[in-house]
């Protein structure tokens, strides 16, 4: 029972760390972070940011190693569909945005090495 709790805590802390790193990653590239962990109903968007009049809905995936593959491989079609559903509600509440984009930021936290970032821009189904 304790092992499960510790594993879950590590998973959650990895995700939070990745999202903090992602915010820094995007801010250094001139993005304005509008929301982190924006929620509506059961949908959540990790980061909503803007740059040059484009609204970005960003999914962040982080892993501590590549034992189970690359982080971006965890972004399923269902996850993208949920991201789209959330974006539709956000745009309903904020209709001023005319251009949007869906992005995935993959972060590999390597032991004793710098993290690796892989940005997949303008994802669509």
C-alpha positions in Angstrom: 0.0 0.0 0.0 2.8 2.4 0.9 4.6 1.6 -2.3 1.6 2.5 -4.4 1.3 5.8 -2.7 5.0 6.6 -3.2 4.8 5.7 -6.9 1.7 7.8 -7.4 3.4 10.7 -5.6 6.5 10.4 -7.8 4.3 10.3 -11.0 2.4 13.4 -9.8 5.6 15.3 -8.9 7.1 14.5 -12.3 4.0 15.9 -14.0 4.1 19.1 -11.9 7.8 19.5 -12.5 7.3 19.1 -16.2 4.6 21.7 -16.3 6.7 24.2 -14.4 9.6 23.5 -16.8 7.2 23.9 -19.8 6.1 27.3 -18.6 9.7 28.5 -18.4 10.3 26.9 -21.9 7.5 28.8 -23.5 8.1 32.1 -21.7 11.7 32.1 -22.9 10.4 31.8 -26.4 8.1 34.8 -26.1 4.8 33.1 -25.2 2.5 34.8 -22.7 1.1 32.1 -20.3 -2.6 32.8 -19.9 -3.6 29.7 -17.8 -2.1 26.6 -16.3 -4.2 23.6 -15.7 -7.3 25.3 -17.0 -10.4 23.1 -16.3 -13.9 22.9 -17.5 -16.1 20.0 -16.5 -13.8 17.0 -16.7 -11.5 18.5 -19.3 -8.1 20.0 -18.5 -5.6 21.9 -20.6 -2.1 21.9 -19.2 -1.1 25.3 -20.6 -3.0 27.9 -22.6 -0.6 30.5 -24.0 -0.5 33.2 -26.7 2.1 34.4 -29.1 1.7 36.7 -32.1 -2.1 36.6 -32.0 -2.2 32.8 -31.9 -3.8 31.0 -29.0 -2.0 27.8 -28.1 -3.5 24.8 -26.3 -0.5 22.9 -25.0 -0.4 19.3 -23.7 2.8 18.6 -21.6 4.1 15.1 -21.1 7.1 14.4 -18.9 9.1 11.2 -18.2 12.1 10.5 -16.0 13.5 7.9 -18.4 12.7 6.2 -21.8 12.0 2.8 -20.3 8.4 3.0 -21.4 9.0 5.1 -24.5 8.9 8.8 -25.3 6.5 11.1 -23.4 4.8 12.2 -26.6 3.7 8.6 -27.2 1.3 9.0 -24.3 -0.8 11.6 -26.2 -3.6 9.4 -27.5 -6.3 10.3 -30.0 -8.7 10.4 -27.1 -6.5 12.9 -25.3 -6.4 15.1 -28.4 -10.2 14.9 -28.7 -10.5 16.0 -25.1 -8.1 18.9 -25.7 -10.3 19.9 -28.7 -13.4 19.7 -26.6 -11.8 21.9 -23.9 -10.6 24.4 -26.4 -14.1 24.7 -27.8 -15.5 25.7 -24.4 -12.5 28.1 -23.8 -13.2 29.8 -27.1 -16.9 30.0 -26.3 -15.9 31.8 -23.1 -13.2 33.9 -24.9 -14.5 34.5 -28.5 -11.9 37.1 -29.3 -9.4 34.5 -30.5 -9.4 33.9 -34.3 -6.4 31.7 -34.6 -5.6 28.7 -32.5 -3.1 25.9 -32.5 -2.6 22.6 -30.6 0.9 21.8 -29.4 2.6 19.0 -27.5 5.7 19.5 -25.4 7.6 16.4 -24.5 10.2 16.6 -21.7 12.7 13.8 -20.9 14.3 14.3 -17.5 17.6 12.5 -17.9 19.6 11.4 -15.0 22.7 13.7 -14.6 22.0 15.3 -18.0 20.1 18.3 -19.2 16.4 17.7 -19.9 15.5 17.1 -23.5 12.6 19.1 -25.0 10.7 18.1 -28.0 7.9 20.5 -29.3 5.4 19.2 -31.7 3.5 22.2 -33.1 0.1 22.5 -34.8 -1.1 19.0 -34.1 -4.4 17.9 -35.6 -6.4 14.7 -35.9 
